[in-house]
Amino acid sequence: MKTELEEVLEKVHKRELTPEEAFLRLKDYPYQDLGFAKVDHHREVRKGFPEIIYGLGKTESQICKIAREICKRGNSLLVTRLDSKAYKALKKEIPGCLYNQPGKIAYLKQKTPAPGKGKIVIITAGTSDIPVAEEALVTCEMLGNEVERIYDVGVAGLHRLLGEMDKIKLARLIIAVAGMEGALPSVVAGLVKVPIIAVPTSIGYGASFQGVSALLAMLNSCPGGVAVVNIDNGFGAGYLASLINHL
């Protein structure tokens, strides 16, 4: 996958663009100042994927304007924490944009990223953890990874997890999503030899403290090979998993 900068330089070399035209194409590097936001168009060059929009806290107008500038350059679009009302506004601005309702994440693939080297398996302890898992899943897929879901296999019924071990053992790495006491990643890590990215969720009764209990349990995991991201951070887990899967 070529970045916009690489494409422009190649066209100048082939004399398909004049230096003046190339300057106009690249005038917004390293970022474009929209007044309320500085869109980091250089991020694709540094990181391999364009800036990702965090939708929570932004107005519909702000989201649409940032998204338009990203898409104008032929780049793929990813907007996390986007409610359905804001998605409707975004859909009018970017008609091809799709939406994962459980994960509250909008996306449009305009470039094909390099494929990951193996399969990422995403596991949830319960059905209530699926929204966080779906955010991770869309992130992984947009970054070029093959992903498989295995949902609702938590420690309340371990026979469900053991019944999926044939699939789990094919993973190059695993994202384990759990709330309540957050035990699932430790259990899985004791059964496999691949990295586990643990995602605590804010699901649970009062003493779970909106995911803090699960977070602490995962940080104190006994088996080796468990890394932990922040509470409800499906995006962070998906991005990290993709980086590992492309090494």
C-alpha positions in Angstrom: 0.0 0.0 0.0 1.5 3.3 -1.1 1.1 6.4 0.9 -0.1 9.6 -0.8 3.4 11.0 -0.4 4.9 8.0 -2.3 2.3 8.2 -5.0 3.0 11.9 -5.6 6.7 11.4 -5.7 6.3 8.6 -8.2 4.1 10.7 -10.4 6.6 13.5 -10.4 9.3 11.0 -11.4 7.2 9.8 -14.2 6.4 13.4 -15.2 2.7 12.8 -14.6 2.7 15.8 -12.2 4.7 19.0 -12.4 6.5 20.2 -9.3 3.9 22.9 -8.9 1.1 20.3 -8.9 2.9 18.1 -6.5 3.3 21.0 -4.1 -0.4 21.7 -4.2 -1.1 18.0 -3.5 1.3 18.0 -0.5 0.7 21.5 0.8 -1.2 20.1 3.9 1.8 18.0 5.1 2.6 17.4 7.8 -0.9 18.4 9.0 -4.0 20.4 7.8 -5.3 23.1 10.2 -9.1 23.1 10.2 -9.2 25.6 13.1 -10.8 23.2 15.5 -8.5 20.3 14.6 -5.1 19.7 13.0 -5.6 16.7 10.7 -2.4 14.6 10.7 -2.0 13.6 7.1 1.6 12.6 7.8 0.5 9.8 10.1 0.1 7.3 7.2 3.8 7.9 6.3 4.9 7.4 10.0 2.5 4.7 11.1 1.2 3.0 7.9 -2.4 4.0 8.5 -4.2 7.4 8.3 -5.4 9.3 11.4 -8.2 7.6 13.2 -11.1 9.8 14.4 -12.2 9.4 18.0 -15.9 10.4 17.7 -16.8 10.8 21.4 -16.9 14.4 22.4 -16.8 15.8 18.8 -19.7 17.4 17.1 -21.3 15.8 14.0 -19.9 18.7 12.0 -16.4 18.3 13.3 -16.4 14.5 12.6 -17.7 15.1 9.1 -15.2 17.7 8.2 -12.2 15.7 9.4 -13.5 12.6 7.7 -14.0 14.5 4.4 -10.4 15.6 4.4 -9.1 12.1 5.1 -11.2 10.6 2.4 -10.4 13.3 -0.2 -6.9 11.9 -0.3 -8.1 8.4 -1.1 -7.3 7.2 2.4 -9.3 4.7 4.4 -11.5 6.0 7.2 -12.0 4.7 10.7 -14.2 6.5 13.3 -14.5 5.0 16.8 -17.1 5.7 19.5 -19.6 7.0 17.0 -23.3 6.9 18.0 -26.0 6.0 15.4 -27.2 9.6 15.1 -23.7 10.9 14.3 -23.3 8.0 11.8 -26.3 9.2 9.9 -24.7 12.6 9.4 -21.4 11.0 8.4 -23.2 8.7 5.9 -24.6 11.8 4.1 -21.0 13.3 3.9 -19.3 9.9 3.1 -22.0 7.8 1.3 -19.8 4.6 1.1 -19.1 4.6 4.9 -20.3 1.5 6.8 -21.2 1.1 10.4 -20.7 -1.6 13.0 -23.6 -0.9 15.4 -22.5 -3.0 18.4 -18.9 -1.6 18.2 -20.1 2.0 17.5 -17.4 2.2 14.8 -17.7 3.6 11.3 -15.3 2.6 8.5 -14.5 3.0 4.8 -11.7 1.0 3.2 -10.3 2.9 0.2 -6.8 1.3 0.3 -5.9 -2.3 0.8 -3.4 -2.7 3.6 -0.6 -5.3 3.7 -2.0 -8.6 5.1 -1.2 -9.8 8.5 0.9 -13.0 8.9 -1.7 -15.0 10.8 -5.2 -15.1 12.2 -6.3 -13.0 15.2 -8.9 -14.7 17.4 -11.1 -12.4 19.5 -12.7 -14.1 22.5 -15.2 -12.6 24.9 -16.2 -13.8 28.4 -19.8 -12.8 27.9 -22.3 -11.4 25.4 -22.2 -8.1 27.3 -18.5 -7.8 26.2 -19.3 -8.0 22.5 -19.4 -4.2 21.8 -15.8 -3.8 22.9 -14.8 -6.9 21.0 -16.5 -5.6 17.8 -14.5 -2.4 18.0 -11.4 -4.5 18.2 -12.5 -6.6 15.3 -13.3 -3.8 12.9 -9.9 -2.2 13.8 -8.1 -5.4 13.0 -9.9 -6.0 9.7 -9.3 -2.4 8.6 -5.6 -2.9 9.3 -5.4 -5.9 7.0 -5.9 -8.9 9.4 -7.9 -12.1 9.2 -10.1 -12.3 12.3 -12.3 -14.9 13.9 -14.9 -14.3 16.7 -15.4 -16.7 19.6 -18.0 -15.1 21.9 -19.5 -15.9 25.3 -17.0 -18.5 26.5 -16.2 -17.1 30.0 -15.3 -18.8 33.2 -18.9 -19.3 34.3 -18.9 -22.3 32.0 -15.3 -23.3 31.0 -16.6 -26.2 28.9 -17.6 -23.6 26.3 -14.1 -22.3 26.0 -12.6 -25.8 25.8 -15.1 -26.7 23.1 -13.5 -23.9 20.9 -9.8 -24.9 21.5 -9.3 -26.2 17.9 -10.0 -22.8 16.6 -8.1 -21.0 19.4 -4.9 -23.0 18.7 -4.8 -21.7 15.1 -4.4 -18.1 16.3 -1.2 -16.2 15.9 -2.4 -14.0 18.7 -5.5 -13.6 20.8 -7.5 -10.7 22.1 -9.4 -11.7 25.2 -12.2 -9.4 26.3 -13.8 -9.7 29.8 -15.5 -7.8 32.5 -16.7 -8.9 36.0 -13.5 -10.4 37.6 -11.6 -10.5 34.3 -10.4 -14.1 34.6 -10.7 -15.1 31.0 -7.2 -13.9 29.7 -5.4 -15.8 32.4 -7.2 -19.0 31.7 -6.6 -18.7 28.0 -2.9 -17.8 28.5 -2.4 -21.0 30.5 -3.6 -23.1 27.5 -1.8 -21.5 24.5 1.7 -20.4 23.4 0.8 -17.2 21.6 0.5 -13.6 22.9 -2.7 -12.6 24.7 -3.9 -9.0 24.6 -6.3 -8.6 27.5 -9.1 -6.0 27.4 -11.0 -5.3 30.7 -14.5 -4.0 30.2 -16.7 -1.9 32.4 -19.3 -4.8 32.7 -20.1 -6.0 36.2 -21.8 -5.3 39.5 -20.8 -2.6 41.9 -17.5 -4.0 43.2 -16.2 -4.3 39.7 -15.8 -0.5 39.8 -16.6 0.0 36.1 -13.8 -2.3 35.0 -11.1 -1.5 37.5 -11.4 -4.9 39.1 -11.0 -6.7 35.8 -8.1 -4.4 34.9 -6.2 -5.2 38.1 -6.9 -8.9 37.8 -5.5 -8.9 34.2 -2.4 -6.9 35.3 -1.8 -9.5 38.0 -2.2 -12.4 35.6 -0.2 -15.5 36.6 0.6 -17.0 33.2 3.2 -15.3 31.1 2.4 -13.6 27.8 -0.5 -11.4 28.8 -0.5 -7.7 27.9 -3.3 -5.4 29.0 -4.9 -2.3 27.5 -7.2 0.2 29.1 -10.8 -0.4 30.1 -13.1 -0.8 27.1 -10.3 0.0 24.7 -11.1 -2.4 21.9 -9.5 -0.1 19.4 -6.2 -0.1 21.3 -6.2 -3.9 21.5 -7.0 -4.2 17.8 -4.2 -1.8 16.8 -1.6 -3.5 19.0 -2.7 -6.9 17.7 -2.3 -5.7 14.1 1.2 -4.4 14.8 2.3 -7.7 16.3 0.6 -9.7 13.5 2.5 -7.7 10.8 6.0 -8.2 12.4 
